[in-house]
């Protein structure tokens, strides 16, 4: 797995799936490229148009709370985001991130500031803050979730193994 | 060592005894999607190349969120889902049948089942003593195709509610209080198992309300014992044979025990824009309300509408306030027409819509205008939830909603009881 580099976009606590993929755009769920143009619009309106390939979404507590809509992590990934990093995640959102092949890392994000350059090495479990010259480590995923992520998501995982590969 | 409800139900579906934090393959009894999540499920099944469902008669597709469809994109989604059901023999629950979780309670959920749905409020059927939990579209696609899924067995918390609810205070008020106390991520990854005198005395309507909102404090599931109330509910649905008594063992091992006294609770309100921003009604400003909405998988059952109708009987909705009434299922609509409940609500000035999710998801049937305020019986008040990020949402019980509709400002229902 390659090293991922980009800049940090900071978000607060309790970012909900309505912030990420608003209910008023329900009719765009079968048109993901169009829905992706509005990703996180209700949290930061400039995000969707300015995010660069490789950037990082940095959250606080309970990132992704609310609905089970997998469209939420899907459009974050489609926007080119390397990973979502937050102090904690809502359960369904976390599972959906891995299922769509979007790394979701649990980390105290207070030390990361808006615009910091970050470099993520998933394999070694290290996140470098190039701006602050700091290195953070994060807990590894459970083996099954690590397998799903390294296969590129749940669709690829099932295609490859015909079932969940539990260990 | 005895077993929790979670250990009993998941153990049976894994094939051996399970303990918290174990990762296991779990047999699934029922898998479902709705019109917001289902189209992606269909496409993922195609991508994986799985066209045959494990058990089509236990795979359900609900058209409840945009129902009937308000625009062509969603009509095409509905078409896709209807075609999928024709091809695979999965069961379609078309527009007018009602909200997935409510219909699952009435027709499908059995005590002891494992139920997974592509909707976060799948946990509603924990009230039926099922291990019911929400997942994403792809997880449900795989569950429908393989007949099983994977889970991390959650730690259980025992939530004991003693005493009796005072007049004007309901299961909704308790659940809002609990969420306000432990906060929106307080029980993330945990299962809540509810018990105690106040819980045992609750009707299934109240239990559904509580289980529905388990996800609002992060929980993976919220479960109740299967007892006389469960048996009576199943009997009323013509499914008495599906009853099976199940209760947690008294010596089961819980990670945490939380105790509450129902008798000390007041009507509660969740204020904008977070479900855990909860205040007792006495501390909330009597804000003017443009729209009141009664319905949803949280509070869209006949008892909920009867509670509202008892307050609205012989009264009128305040000028300048709209009252929306959305039955949770066709059965609720029919039963509430037969007993005059919906007649009363319509006479008071309520707008009765067809069964479904109604205004809750912000797609149709009551989208709010800029700066407008809504008090709803639903489960979420996130910014933008009802289709407009410039609107504000308060959450409360059907009684508080009815009292608020009468006065046009947020009102303590005890004024009318």
Interface residues (C-beta under 8 A of the other chain):
Chain A: X14 X16 X18 X19 X22 X23 X24 X26 X27 X28 X29 X30 X31 X42 X61 X62 X65 X66 X67 X68 X69 X70 X71 X88 X89 X90 X91 X92 X95 X96 X99 X100 X142 X143 X144 X153 X154 X155 X158 X159 X163 X164 X166
Chain B: X23 X24 X25 X36 X37 X39 X40 X44 X47 X48 X49 X50 X65 X66 X71 X73 X74 X76 X77 X80 X117 X118 X119 X120 X122 X134 X135 X136 X137 X138 X139 X142 X146 X149 X150 X152 X184 X185 X188 X189 X215 X218 X220 X274 X361 X362 X363 X367 X380 X382 X383 X384 X385 X386 X387 X388 X389
